[in-house]
Amino acid sequence: MSQKTSKFAGILKNRATVKSAPIDTEETVEKISKSLPLSKKSGLAKSKNPDYTQVSAYLPSSLYKKTKIKSLGNDMEFSELLEILLTKWTEDKIVI
């Protein structure tokens, strides 16, 4: 009876013989930083920017989905929409 081998056995066997190319850390950092969401004011990712704080809120799923779809259609991040609305509300420009 022959022993069955995994379909990944060849990949794992060859993995030890493959040498990886040296990593250019400056280029890698540049690629990663380009993919992060950036604050328009500072150029920092919001998660690294001390002027921003992450918050959580519970919204009805249907409201969140509608809002997310509309904000994407207007090329706007959800957090940008919240920032605008909350700024107007705190400045008494929106009355609830």
Secondary structure, 3 states (H helix, E strand, C coil): CCCCCCCCHHHHHHHCCCCCCCCCHHHHHHHHHHHCCECCCCCCECCCCCCCCCCCCCCCHHHHHHHHHHHHHCCCCHHHHHHHHHHHHHCCCCCC
